[in-house]
Amino acid sequence: MNELTLQIKKKALELGFSACGICRCEPFSEDTQLFFENWLKNGYQAKMNHLERNVSKRLNPKELVDFAQSVIVLTLNYYNPDYHKNKKSSYSFAQYALGADYHSVIKEKLLRLADFISAQAANSKQKIFVDSVPSFEKQLAQRAGLGKIGHNTLLLTEKGSYVFVGEVFTSLVLDYDKPLEKEICLHCNRCVNACPTKALQSPYTLDTTACIAYQTIENKEDISPFVRENMREYIYGCDFCQRACPLNAKAEKSSEKQFEPKKELLDFSNEQWETLTETDFQRIFQNSAVQRAGYEKLKRNIAIASLFSNSGQ
């Protein structure tokens, strides 16, 4: 492995990333294209119409960043194992939204890594991304040897699936990691069986229209009756498939202090969430991924979850 590749990987870990892998910036296979096109044809993207645009950029990262020769892929663990047993409310937030907005946390680290690379290779170019452009991030992570996509459509690493993914596209030609040969997913189908709305139609196939995460965050309209009846306690996002995955039973706690749960997410009672004011929402969720849903949608979700809670199920 050349010296610069070693330095980049070392710096990534020093910045707090959980793992770093590197792959060529090249098109994905025809199989990937066919799978994605069929997924769109089935309408599984719901009303996220942006997924129908820039398909060629998703399939060929070189169109996204024309100067890129390599993609440095980073993961960052966000798991807080004590959240469910320590929170006072029966309502739940997805793990990824418990602390600071991951976009800002990861972007800061990626910028520092990109600056480091530029300092080592003065004539190189870098461009960073974190969940913000048409890119198959999980597939890039898989290509870079950081894990494999599991039945729940998430990236499974050897330490579980509670990880964010970010990238540095670079003009440098570096040493490349090989995709993992061994299987990580146990093919137990517990994730598929755990989904209360059956959004996981089958292994590797997510019907977003039925996904609790989509419905509680992205859906601007009324939530369908079937999903409402099966949302259970989640008021922002959903982790049912991750909680069911045996690989996550031994997942390590995140070392990133900015992902520690906000105090209110542990201390608030059901009644406090049900009477949440917009002022308190803005205070609690400043620099939080929950801002994506906004106050009105969160209140809508709480009202639905309260019916489940009050039913004694």
Buried (B, 14 or more C-beta within 10 A) or exposed (E): EEEBBEBBBEBBEEBBBBBBBBBBBEBBEEEBBEBBEEBEEEEBBBBEEEBEEBBEBBBBBBBBBEEBBBBBBBBBBBBBBEBEEEBEBBBBBBBBBBBBBBBEBBBEBBBBBBEBBBEBBEEBBBBBBBBEBBBBBBBBBBBBBBBBBBBBBBBBBEBBBBBBBBBBBBBBEBEBBEBBEEEBBBEEBBBBEBBBBEBBBEBBBBBBBBBBBBBBBBBEEEBBEEBBBBBBBBBBBBBBBBBBBEBBEEBEBBEBEBBBBBEBBBEBEBEBBBEBEEEBBEEBBEEBBBBBBBBEBBBBBBEBBBEBBEEEE
